Every structure is written in C-alpha cells, then in structure tokens.
C-alpha cells in the first residue's frame, strides 16, 4: 500500500499507547535481551548493565544454567 496507513491530517499515536489507552510514553525496560555462549551452548540472557572501559564495552549479564537432575 503506497504511503502506509497514516492518513493526512490525523495525529500519530503509537500502537503501545493505543493498546494501553494512554498517550504518555512508558519508560524503556531496564534490561535488554541477548545471547550468551557458554560451556552449555548458546543460552538466552538479560543485559543488566553496560560500561565502557579502555578495552571496549563490557556488560553484566544473567542467564539460566542447567542443573544435572538427580
């Protein structure tokens, strides 16, 4: 569809605001999703904190660890 779904003369309201019924922008989530490669393979993780060092960017991540059953 040429021109998208925006009609001229109408106010743009983000979908998240239309769903929640508010026009205020919510705060972004404090964590970001990522992938972690460890001895158990590729695991989903959450970035809790970023920092820049002389060597480059570093982050603090949490991810699940599988326990041996039994």
PyMOL Python script that loads the backbone (N, CA, C, O; Angstrom):
from pymol import cmd

cmd.read_pdbstr("""\
ATOM      1  N   UNK A   1       0.860  -1.161   0.000  1.00  0.00           N
ATOM      2  CA  UNK A   1       0.000   0.000   0.000  1.00  0.00           C
ATOM      3  C   UNK A   1       0.911   1.229   0.000  1.00  0.00           C
ATOM      4  O   UNK A   1       1.732   1.398   0.902  1.00  0.00           O
ATOM      5  N   UNK A   2       0.767   2.063  -0.989  1.00  0.00           N
ATOM      6  CA  UNK A   2       1.587   3.273  -1.085  1.00  0.00           C
ATOM      7  C   UNK A   2       1.235   4.244   0.024  1.00  0.00           C
ATOM      8  O   UNK A   2       0.059   4.485   0.298  1.00  0.00           O
ATOM      9  N   UNK A   3       2.250   4.800   0.659  1.00  0.00           N
ATOM     10  CA  UNK A   3       2.005   5.819   1.673  1.00  0.00           C
ATOM     11  C   UNK A   3       1.698   5.285   3.058  1.00  0.00           C
ATOM     12  O   UNK A   3       1.509   6.078   3.981  1.00  0.00           O
ATOM     13  N   UNK A   4       1.640   3.980   3.240  1.00  0.00           N
ATOM     14  CA  UNK A   4       1.387   3.417   4.564  1.00  0.00           C
ATOM     15  C   UNK A   4      -0.046   3.600   5.019  1.00  0.00           C
ATOM     16  O   UNK A   4      -0.941   3.823   4.202  1.00  0.00           O
ATOM     17  N   UNK A   5      -0.266   3.508   6.321  1.00  0.00           N
ATOM     18  CA  UNK A   5      -1.620   3.564   6.861  1.00  0.00           C
ATOM     19  C   UNK A   5      -1.926   4.887   7.547  1.00  0.00           C
ATOM     20  O   UNK A   5      -2.991   5.039   8.145  1.00  0.00           O
ATOM     21  N   UNK A   6      -1.015   5.840   7.470  1.00  0.00           N
ATOM     22  CA  UNK A   6      -1.215   7.139   8.114  1.00  0.00           C
ATOM     23  C   UNK A   6      -2.053   8.041   7.199  1.00  0.00           C
ATOM     24  O   UNK A   6      -1.704   8.245   6.036  1.00  0.00           O
ATOM     25  N   UNK A   7      -3.120   8.561   7.709  1.00  0.00           N
ATOM     26  CA  UNK A   7      -3.958   9.479   6.932  1.00  0.00           C
ATOM     27  C   UNK A   7      -3.514  10.904   7.193  1.00  0.00           C
ATOM     28  O   UNK A   7      -3.197  11.267   8.326  1.00  0.00           O
ATOM     29  N   UNK A   8      -3.493  11.698   6.159  1.00  0.00           N
ATOM     30  CA  UNK A   8      -3.098  13.098   6.310  1.00  0.00           C
ATOM     31  C   UNK A   8      -4.063  13.814   7.235  1.00  0.00           C
ATOM     32  O   UNK A   8      -5.274  13.603   7.172  1.00  0.00           O
ATOM     33  N   UNK A   9      -3.518  14.664   8.095  1.00  0.00           N
ATOM     34  CA  UNK A   9      -4.349  15.447   8.987  1.00  0.00           C
ATOM     35  C   UNK A   9      -4.734  14.746  10.283  1.00  0.00           C
ATOM     36  O   UNK A   9      -5.434  15.322  11.116  1.00  0.00           O
ATOM     37  N   UNK A  10      -4.280  13.502  10.458  1.00  0.00           N
ATOM     38  CA  UNK A  10      -4.589  12.796  11.703  1.00  0.00           C
ATOM     39  C   UNK A  10      -3.337  12.725  12.568  1.00  0.00           C
ATOM     40  O   UNK A  10      -2.214  12.752  12.064  1.00  0.00           O
ATOM     41  N   UNK A  11      -3.545  12.635  13.861  1.00  0.00           N
ATOM     42  CA  UNK A  11      -2.432  12.561  14.805  1.00  0.00           C
ATOM     43  C   UNK A  11      -1.910  11.128  14.879  1.00  0.00           C
ATOM     44  O   UNK A  11      -2.692  10.179  14.934  1.00  0.00           O
ATOM     45  N   UNK A  12      -0.580  10.976  14.880  1.00  0.00           N
ATOM     46  CA  UNK A  12       0.014   9.649  15.009  1.00  0.00           C
ATOM     47  C   UNK A  12       0.101   9.274  16.483  1.00  0.00           C
ATOM     48  O   UNK A  12       0.686  10.006  17.282  1.00  0.00           O
ATOM     49  N   UNK A  13      -0.475   8.144  16.837  1.00  0.00           N
ATOM     50  CA  UNK A  13      -0.410   7.616  18.196  1.00  0.00           C
ATOM     51  C   UNK A  13       0.236   6.237  18.097  1.00  0.00           C
ATOM     52  O   UNK A  13      -0.276   5.376  17.382  1.00  0.00           O
ATOM     53  N   UNK A  14       1.352   6.004  18.800  1.00  0.00           N
ATOM     54  CA  UNK A  14       1.995   4.690  18.736  1.00  0.00           C
ATOM     55  C   UNK A  14       1.050   3.575  19.187  1.00  0.00           C
ATOM     56  O   UNK A  14       0.178   3.784  20.030  1.00  0.00           O
ATOM     57  N   UNK A  15       1.239   2.404  18.617  1.00  0.00           N
ATOM     58  CA  UNK A  15       0.384   1.262  18.929  1.00  0.00           C
ATOM     59  C   UNK A  15       0.393   0.948  20.418  1.00  0.00           C
ATOM     60  O   UNK A  15      -0.651   0.618  20.982  1.00  0.00           O
ATOM     61  N   UNK A  16       1.567   1.043  21.074  1.00  0.00           N
ATOM     62  CA  UNK A  16       1.622   0.719  22.510  1.00  0.00           C
ATOM     63  C   UNK A  16       0.718   1.637  23.323  1.00  0.00           C
ATOM     64  O   UNK A  16       0.149   1.223  24.332  1.00  0.00           O
ATOM     65  N   UNK A  17       0.584   2.910  22.871  1.00  0.00           N
ATOM     66  CA  UNK A  17      -0.287   3.847  23.580  1.00  0.00           C
ATOM     67  C   UNK A  17      -1.754   3.572  23.292  1.00  0.00           C
ATOM     68  O   UNK A  17      -2.605   3.762  24.161  1.00  0.00           O
ATOM     69  N   UNK A  18      -2.053   3.128  22.085  1.00  0.00           N
ATOM     70  CA  UNK A  18      -3.444   2.798  21.766  1.00  0.00           C
ATOM     71  C   UNK A  18      -3.899   1.580  22.542  1.00  0.00           C
ATOM     72  O   UNK A  18      -5.057   1.502  22.952  1.00  0.00           O
ATOM     73  N   UNK A  19      -3.011   0.635  22.748  1.00  0.00           N
ATOM     74  CA  UNK A  19      -3.363  -0.582  23.481  1.00  0.00           C
ATOM     75  C   UNK A  19      -3.606  -0.263  24.949  1.00  0.00           C
ATOM     76  O   UNK A  19      -4.580  -0.734  25.536  1.00  0.00           O
ATOM     77  N   UNK A  20      -2.728   0.530  25.541  1.00  0.00           N
ATOM     78  CA  UNK A  20      -2.827   0.839  26.964  1.00  0.00           C
ATOM     79  C   UNK A  20      -3.779   1.990  27.262  1.00  0.00           C
ATOM     80  O   UNK A  20      -4.097   2.242  28.424  1.00  0.00           O
ATOM     81  N   UNK A  21      -4.229   2.680  26.246  1.00  0.00           N
ATOM     82  CA  UNK A  21      -5.179   3.762  26.456  1.00  0.00           C
ATOM     83  C   UNK A  21      -4.557   5.015  27.034  1.00  0.00           C
ATOM     84  O   UNK A  21      -5.249   5.815  27.663  1.00  0.00           O
ATOM     85  N   UNK A  22      -3.270   5.197  26.831  1.00  0.00           N
ATOM     86  CA  UNK A  22      -2.597   6.379  27.346  1.00  0.00           C
ATOM     87  C   UNK A  22      -1.700   6.951  26.261  1.00  0.00           C
ATOM     88  O   UNK A  22      -1.241   6.214  25.388  1.00  0.00           O
ATOM     89  N   UNK A  23      -1.450   8.224  26.301  1.00  0.00           N
ATOM     90  CA  UNK A  23      -0.571   8.832  25.300  1.00  0.00           C
ATOM     91  C   UNK A  23       0.808   9.136  25.869  1.00  0.00           C
ATOM     92  O   UNK A  23       1.672   9.635  25.147  1.00  0.00           O
ATOM     93  N   UNK A  24       1.035   8.843  27.157  1.00  0.00           N
ATOM     94  CA  UNK A  24       2.360   9.073  27.726  1.00  0.00           C
ATOM     95  C   UNK A  24       3.271   7.910  27.358  1.00  0.00           C
ATOM     96  O   UNK A  24       2.833   6.760  27.319  1.00  0.00           O
ATOM     97  N   UNK A  25       4.535   8.210  27.088  1.00  0.00           N
ATOM     98  CA  UNK A  25       5.487   7.171  26.722  1.00  0.00           C
ATOM     99  C   UNK A  25       5.971   6.453  27.969  1.00  0.00           C
ATOM    100  O   UNK A  25       6.435   7.096  28.910  1.00  0.00           O
ATOM    101  N   UNK A  26       5.869   5.128  27.992  1.00  0.00           N
ATOM    102  CA  UNK A  26       6.359   4.391  29.152  1.00  0.00           C
ATOM    103  C   UNK A  26       7.884   4.393  29.169  1.00  0.00           C
ATOM    104  O   UNK A  26       8.526   4.570  28.133  1.00  0.00           O
ATOM    105  N   UNK A  27       8.458   4.192  30.359  1.00  0.00           N
ATOM    106  CA  UNK A  27       9.907   4.109  30.479  1.00  0.00           C
ATOM    107  C   UNK A  27      10.399   2.852  29.757  1.00  0.00           C
ATOM    108  O   UNK A  27       9.720   1.826  29.781  1.00  0.00           O
ATOM    109  N   UNK A  28      11.563   2.918  29.120  1.00  0.00           N
ATOM    110  CA  UNK A  28      12.084   1.712  28.476  1.00  0.00           C
ATOM    111  C   UNK A  28      12.456   0.673  29.531  1.00  0.00           C
ATOM    112  O   UNK A  28      12.793   1.027  30.660  1.00  0.00           O
ATOM    113  N   UNK A  29      12.395  -0.589  29.170  1.00  0.00           N
ATOM    114  CA  UNK A  29      12.736  -1.615  30.151  1.00  0.00           C
ATOM    115  C   UNK A  29      14.185  -1.461  30.588  1.00  0.00           C
ATOM    116  O   UNK A  29      15.033  -1.077  29.782  1.00  0.00           O
ATOM    117  N   UNK A  30      14.484  -1.755  31.856  1.00  0.00           N
ATOM    118  CA  UNK A  30      15.842  -1.567  32.353  1.00  0.00           C
ATOM    119  C   UNK A  30      16.822  -2.622  31.850  1.00  0.00           C
ATOM    120  O   UNK A  30      18.031  -2.456  32.012  1.00  0.00           O
ATOM    121  N   UNK A  31      16.332  -3.699  31.246  1.00  0.00           N
ATOM    122  CA  UNK A  31      17.209  -4.759  30.749  1.00  0.00           C
ATOM    123  C   UNK A  31      16.973  -4.994  29.267  1.00  0.00           C
ATOM    124  O   UNK A  31      15.899  -4.693  28.746  1.00  0.00           O
ATOM    125  N   UNK A  32      17.973  -5.530  28.597  1.00  0.00           N
ATOM    126  CA  UNK A  32      17.878  -5.888  27.175  1.00  0.00           C
ATOM    127  C   UNK A  32      18.138  -7.378  27.035  1.00  0.00           C
ATOM    128  O   UNK A  32      18.872  -7.967  27.829  1.00  0.00           O
ATOM    129  N   UNK A  33      17.538  -7.981  26.028  1.00  0.00           N
ATOM    130  CA  UNK A  33      17.758  -9.394  25.762  1.00  0.00           C
ATOM    131  C   UNK A  33      19.054  -9.583  24.979  1.00  0.00           C
ATOM    132  O   UNK A  33      19.467  -8.700  24.227  1.00  0.00           O
ATOM    133  N   UNK A  34      19.693 -10.738  25.161  1.00  0.00           N
ATOM    134  CA  UNK A  34      20.913 -11.056  24.428  1.00  0.00           C
ATOM    135  C   UNK A  34      21.088 -12.570  24.386  1.00  0.00           C
ATOM    136  O   UNK A  34      20.289 -13.313  24.958  1.00  0.00           O
ATOM    137  N   UNK A  35      22.130 -13.016  23.711  1.00  0.00           N
ATOM    138  CA  UNK A  35      22.505 -14.427  23.689  1.00  0.00           C
ATOM    139  C   UNK A  35      23.879 -14.561  24.312  1.00  0.00           C
ATOM    140  O   UNK A  35      24.764 -13.743  24.060  1.00  0.00           O
ATOM    141  N   UNK A  36      24.061 -15.599  25.130  1.00  0.00           N
ATOM    142  CA  UNK A  36      25.311 -15.868  25.817  1.00  0.00           C
ATOM    143  C   UNK A  36      25.831 -17.220  25.350  1.00  0.00           C
ATOM    144  O   UNK A  36      25.084 -18.198  25.323  1.00  0.00           O
ATOM    145  N   UNK A  37      27.101 -17.280  24.983  1.00  0.00           N
ATOM    146  CA  UNK A  37      27.714 -18.556  24.622  1.00  0.00           C
ATOM    147  C   UNK A  37      28.568 -19.014  25.790  1.00  0.00           C
ATOM    148  O   UNK A  37      29.504 -18.323  26.191  1.00  0.00           O
ATOM    149  N   UNK A  38      28.244 -20.183  26.337  1.00  0.00           N
ATOM    150  CA  UNK A  38      28.968 -20.714  27.493  1.00  0.00           C
ATOM    151  C   UNK A  38      29.224 -22.198  27.258  1.00  0.00           C
ATOM    152  O   UNK A  38      28.971 -22.703  26.164  1.00  0.00           O
ATOM    153  N   UNK A  39      29.726 -22.902  28.277  1.00  0.00           N
ATOM    154  CA  UNK A  39      30.027 -24.330  28.128  1.00  0.00           C
ATOM    155  C   UNK A  39      28.776 -25.171  27.867  1.00  0.00           C
ATOM    156  O   UNK A  39      28.887 -26.310  27.414  1.00  0.00           O
ATOM    157  N   UNK A  40      27.605 -24.634  28.143  1.00  0.00           N
ATOM    158  CA  UNK A  40      26.348 -25.350  27.881  1.00  0.00           C
ATOM    159  C   UNK A  40      25.751 -24.979  26.526  1.00  0.00           C
ATOM    160  O   UNK A  40      24.632 -25.388  26.214  1.00  0.00           O
ATOM    161  N   UNK A  41      26.477 -24.215  25.722  1.00  0.00           N
ATOM    162  CA  UNK A  41      25.988 -23.815  24.412  1.00  0.00           C
ATOM    163  C   UNK A  41      25.434 -22.399  24.435  1.00  0.00           C
ATOM    164  O   UNK A  41      25.761 -21.606  25.318  1.00  0.00           O
ATOM    165  N   UNK A  42      24.605 -22.097  23.469  1.00  0.00           N
ATOM    166  CA  UNK A  42      24.015 -20.758  23.346  1.00  0.00           C
ATOM    167  C   UNK A  42      22.773 -20.668  24.221  1.00  0.00           C
ATOM    168  O   UNK A  42      21.850 -21.470  24.083  1.00  0.00           O
ATOM    169  N   UNK A  43      22.751 -19.683  25.128  1.00  0.00           N
ATOM    170  CA  UNK A  43      21.664 -19.524  26.092  1.00  0.00           C
ATOM    171  C   UNK A  43      21.088 -18.109  25.991  1.00  0.00           C
ATOM    172  O   UNK A  43      21.825 -17.171  25.690  1.00  0.00           O
ATOM    173  N   UNK A  44      19.772 -17.938  26.239  1.00  0.00           N
ATOM    174  CA  UNK A  44      19.219 -16.582  26.300  1.00  0.00           C
ATOM    175  C   UNK A  44      19.682 -15.895  27.580  1.00  0.00           C
ATOM    176  O   UNK A  44      19.853 -16.542  28.613  1.00  0.00           O
ATOM    177  N   UNK A  45      19.883 -14.592  27.505  1.00  0.00           N
ATOM    178  CA  UNK A  45      20.317 -13.843  28.682  1.00  0.00           C
ATOM    179  C   UNK A  45      19.696 -12.463  28.724  1.00  0.00           C
ATOM    180  O   UNK A  45      19.030 -12.037  27.780  1.00  0.00           O
ATOM    181  N   UNK A  46      19.920 -11.772  29.825  1.00  0.00           N
ATOM    182  CA  UNK A  46      19.441 -10.404  30.015  1.00  0.00           C
ATOM    183  C   UNK A  46      20.625  -9.522  30.395  1.00  0.00           C
ATOM    184  O   UNK A  46      21.364  -9.829  31.331  1.00  0.00           O
ATOM    185  N   UNK A  47      20.800  -8.413  29.654  1.00  0.00           N
ATOM    186  CA  UNK A  47      21.855  -7.450  29.964  1.00  0.00           C
ATOM    187  C   UNK A  47      21.328  -6.529  31.058  1.00  0.00           C
ATOM    188  O   UNK A  47      20.318  -5.850  30.875  1.00  0.00           O
ATOM    189  N   UNK A  48      22.013  -6.511  32.191  1.00  0.00           N
ATOM    190  CA  UNK A  48      21.589  -5.687  33.314  1.00  0.00           C
ATOM    191  C   UNK A  48      22.304  -4.345  33.364  1.00  0.00           C
ATOM    192  O   UNK A  48      21.761  -3.364  33.873  1.00  0.00           O
ATOM    193  N   UNK A  49      23.534  -4.302  32.830  1.00  0.00           N
ATOM    194  CA  UNK A  49      24.334  -3.091  32.971  1.00  0.00           C
ATOM    195  C   UNK A  49      25.401  -3.046  31.875  1.00  0.00           C
ATOM    196  O   UNK A  49      25.988  -4.072  31.532  1.00  0.00           O
ATOM    197  N   UNK A  50      25.647  -1.854  31.329  1.00  0.00           N
ATOM    198  CA  UNK A  50      26.705  -1.618  30.339  1.00  0.00           C
ATOM    199  C   UNK A  50      27.722  -0.661  30.920  1.00  0.00           C
ATOM    200  O   UNK A  50      27.386   0.207  31.725  1.00  0.00           O
ATOM    201  N   UNK A  51      28.986  -0.827  30.501  1.00  0.00           N
ATOM    202  CA  UNK A  51      30.005   0.159  30.853  1.00  0.00           C
ATOM    203  C   UNK A  51      31.087   0.149  29.782  1.00  0.00           C
ATOM    204  O   UNK A  51      31.346  -0.875  29.150  1.00  0.00           O
ATOM    205  N   UNK A  52      31.705   1.288  29.592  1.00  0.00           N
ATOM    206  CA  UNK A  52      32.776   1.405  28.619  1.00  0.00           C
ATOM    207  C   UNK A  52      34.105   1.414  29.358  1.00  0.00           C
ATOM    208  O   UNK A  52      34.287   2.171  30.311  1.00  0.00           O
ATOM    209  N   UNK A  53      35.031   0.573  28.918  1.00  0.00           N
ATOM    210  CA  UNK A  53      36.361   0.505  29.523  1.00  0.00           C
ATOM    211  C   UNK A  53      37.390   0.843  28.448  1.00  0.00           C
ATOM    212  O   UNK A  53      37.041   1.045  27.285  1.00  0.00           O
ATOM    213  N   UNK A  54      38.652   0.902  28.845  1.00  0.00           N
ATOM    214  CA  UNK A  54      39.719   1.161  27.887  1.00  0.00           C
ATOM    215  C   UNK A  54      39.795   0.055  26.831  1.00  0.00           C
ATOM    216  O   UNK A  54      40.198   0.306  25.696  1.00  0.00           O
ATOM    217  N   UNK A  55      39.409  -1.161  27.203  1.00  0.00           N
ATOM    218  CA  UNK A  55      39.444  -2.298  26.277  1.00  0.00           C
ATOM    219  C   UNK A  55      38.205  -2.361  25.374  1.00  0.00           C
ATOM    220  O   UNK A  55      38.197  -3.119  24.405  1.00  0.00           O
ATOM    221  N   UNK A  56      37.167  -1.585  25.671  1.00  0.00           N
ATOM    222  CA  UNK A  56      35.925  -1.599  24.892  1.00  0.00           C
ATOM    223  C   UNK A  56      34.721  -1.701  25.809  1.00  0.00           C
ATOM    224  O   UNK A  56      34.805  -1.406  27.001  1.00  0.00           O
ATOM    225  N   UNK A  57      33.582  -2.129  25.232  1.00  0.00           N
ATOM    226  CA  UNK A  57      32.348  -2.237  26.005  1.00  0.00           C
ATOM    227  C   UNK A  57      32.301  -3.547  26.773  1.00  0.00           C
ATOM    228  O   UNK A  57      32.718  -4.590  26.269  1.00  0.00           O
ATOM    229  N   UNK A  58      31.792  -3.486  27.994  1.00  0.00           N
ATOM    230  CA  UNK A  58      31.551  -4.661  28.821  1.00  0.00           C
ATOM    231  C   UNK A  58      30.122  -4.582  29.343  1.00  0.00           C
ATOM    232  O   UNK A  58      29.566  -3.493  29.485  1.00  0.00           O
ATOM    233  N   UNK A  59      29.530  -5.742  29.630  1.00  0.00           N
ATOM    234  CA  UNK A  59      28.187  -5.727  30.206  1.00  0.00           C
ATOM    235  C   UNK A  59      28.053  -6.819  31.248  1.00  0.00           C
ATOM    236  O   UNK A  59      28.786  -7.809  31.238  1.00  0.00           O
ATOM    237  N   UNK A  60      27.108  -6.620  32.142  1.00  0.00           N
ATOM    238  CA  UNK A  60      26.760  -7.608  33.160  1.00  0.00           C
ATOM    239  C   UNK A  60      25.503  -8.315  32.666  1.00  0.00           C
ATOM    240  O   UNK A  60      24.497  -7.678  32.352  1.00  0.00           O
ATOM    241  N   UNK A  61      25.580  -9.655  32.601  1.00  0.00           N
ATOM    242  CA  UNK A  61      24.502 -10.452  32.021  1.00  0.00           C
ATOM    243  C   UNK A  61      24.107 -11.561  32.989  1.00  0.00           C
ATOM    244  O   UNK A  61      24.957 -12.128  33.676  1.00  0.00           O
ATOM    245  N   UNK A  62      22.817 -11.864  33.038  1.00  0.00           N
ATOM    246  CA  UNK A  62      22.337 -13.043  33.747  1.00  0.00           C
ATOM    247  C   UNK A  62      21.757 -13.999  32.709  1.00  0.00           C
ATOM    248  O   UNK A  62      21.156 -13.576  31.721  1.00  0.00           O
ATOM    249  N   UNK A  63      21.949 -15.301  32.953  1.00  0.00           N
ATOM    250  CA  UNK A  63      21.389 -16.308  32.045  1.00  0.00           C
ATOM    251  C   UNK A  63      21.160 -17.599  32.817  1.00  0.00           C
ATOM    252  O   UNK A  63      21.800 -17.821  33.845  1.00  0.00           O
ATOM    253  N   UNK A  64      20.261 -18.453  32.343  1.00  0.00           N
ATOM    254  CA  UNK A  64      19.961 -19.693  33.051  1.00  0.00           C
ATOM    255  C   UNK A  64      21.122 -20.684  32.911  1.00  0.00           C
ATOM    256  O   UNK A  64      21.848 -20.680  31.916  1.00  0.00           O
ATOM    257  N   UNK A  65      21.274 -21.520  33.918  1.00  0.00           N
ATOM    258  CA  UNK A  65      22.260 -22.592  33.891  1.00  0.00           C
ATOM    259  C   UNK A  65      21.507 -23.893  34.177  1.00  0.00           C
ATOM    260  O   UNK A  65      20.774 -23.992  35.161  1.00  0.00           O
ATOM    261  N   UNK A  66      21.693 -24.871  33.323  1.00  0.00           N
ATOM    262  CA  UNK A  66      21.026 -26.163  33.531  1.00  0.00           C
ATOM    263  C   UNK A  66      21.720 -26.949  34.621  1.00  0.00           C
ATOM    264  O   UNK A  66      22.946 -27.064  34.640  1.00  0.00           O
ATOM    265  N   UNK A  67      20.918 -27.493  35.533  1.00  0.00           N
ATOM    266  CA  UNK A  67      21.452 -28.319  36.603  1.00  0.00           C
ATOM    267  C   UNK A  67      21.281 -29.787  36.225  1.00  0.00           C
ATOM    268  O   UNK A  67      20.332 -30.167  35.540  1.00  0.00           O
ATOM    269  N   UNK A  68      22.215 -30.588  36.687  1.00  0.00           N
ATOM    270  CA  UNK A  68      22.072 -32.025  36.480  1.00  0.00           C
ATOM    271  C   UNK A  68      20.937 -32.523  37.354  1.00  0.00           C
ATOM    272  O   UNK A  68      20.875 -32.187  38.537  1.00  0.00           O
ATOM    273  N   UNK A  69      20.042 -33.315  36.796  1.00  0.00           N
ATOM    274  CA  UNK A  69      18.901 -33.821  37.585  1.00  0.00           C
ATOM    275  C   UNK A  69      19.346 -34.981  38.444  1.00  0.00           C
ATOM    276  O   UNK A  69      20.185 -35.793  38.054  1.00  0.00           O
ATOM    277  N   UNK A  70      18.760 -35.033  39.620  1.00  0.00           N
ATOM    278  CA  UNK A  70      19.002 -36.172  40.497  1.00  0.00           C
ATOM    279  C   UNK A  70      19.892 -35.866  41.555  1.00  0.00           C
ATOM    280  O   UNK A  70      20.193 -36.730  42.378  1.00  0.00           O
TER     281      UNK A  70
END
""", "prot")
cmd.dss("prot")
cmd.show_as("cartoon", "prot")
cmd.util.cbc("prot")
cmd.orient("prot")
